[in-house]
Amino acid sequence: MANTLHEVSAWPLTKTHQFFETLDFGRQQKQIAEKILKEITERLGFLINVGLDYRISPAPPKPFPAVKPNASASPAKSAAA
């Protein structure tokens, strides 16, 4: 079963690092993916080495606060301020 990028990015860093290190490609696919896989595994390795492997999943996105127009401020007042 193939994993989506969304699923892989939610894994702990050590599991994600292992996943990318053990990916198996054919000769041509490996040649194409080699540089990007090297970058990914090096960056994941760095994050693990500096102690960020405790982070299990990305934080849920925070919604933007609702912006309410200031009805009491007229354009003339704010330009004079």
BELRARA-V148495 format. One record per residue. N is the residue number from 1. RES is the residue in one letter. SS is DSSP state (a for helix, b for strand, c for the rest). NEAR is the number of other C-alpha atoms within 10 Angstrom. D_FIRST is the distance of its C-alpha to the first C-alpha in whole Angstrom. Layout:
n,res,ss,near,d_first
N,RES,SS,NEAR,D_FIRST
N,RES,SS,NEAR,D_FIRST
//
This chain:
n,res,ss,near,d_first
1,M,c,3,0
2,A,c,5,4
3,N,c,8,7
4,T,c,8,10
5,L,a,8,13
6,H,a,8,14
7,E,a,11,12
8,V,a,16,13
9,S,a,15,16
10,A,c,15,17
11,W,c,16,16
12,P,c,17,19
13,L,a,21,20
14,T,a,17,20
15,K,a,15,16
16,T,a,18,16
17,H,a,20,18
18,Q,a,13,17
19,F,a,14,13
20,F,a,15,15
21,E,a,14,17
22,T,c,8,15
23,L,c,9,13
24,D,c,10,14
25,F,c,12,15
26,G,c,8,18
27,R,a,8,21
28,Q,a,9,22
29,Q,a,10,19
30,K,a,13,20
31,Q,a,10,23
32,I,a,12,22
33,A,a,11,20
34,E,a,12,22
35,K,a,10,24
36,I,a,10,22
37,L,a,15,20
38,K,a,13,23
39,E,a,11,24
40,I,a,15,21
41,T,a,17,21
42,E,a,14,25
43,R,a,13,25
44,L,a,19,23
45,G,a,19,25
46,F,a,13,28
47,L,a,16,27
48,I,a,17,26
49,N,a,10,30
50,V,c,8,32
51,G,c,10,30
52,L,a,15,28
53,D,a,16,25
54,Y,a,11,26
55,R,c,14,25
56,I,c,14,22
57,S,c,13,21
58,P,c,10,23
59,A,c,8,26
60,P,c,6,26
61,P,c,6,28
62,K,c,6,31
63,P,c,6,33
64,F,c,6,36
65,P,c,6,39
66,A,c,6,41
67,V,c,6,44
68,K,c,6,47
69,P,c,7,50
70,N,c,7,53
71,A,c,6,55
72,S,c,7,59
73,A,c,10,58
74,S,c,9,60
75,P,a,8,59
76,A,a,8,63
77,K,a,9,63
78,S,a,8,59
79,A,a,8,61
80,A,a,6,64
81,A,c,5,62
//
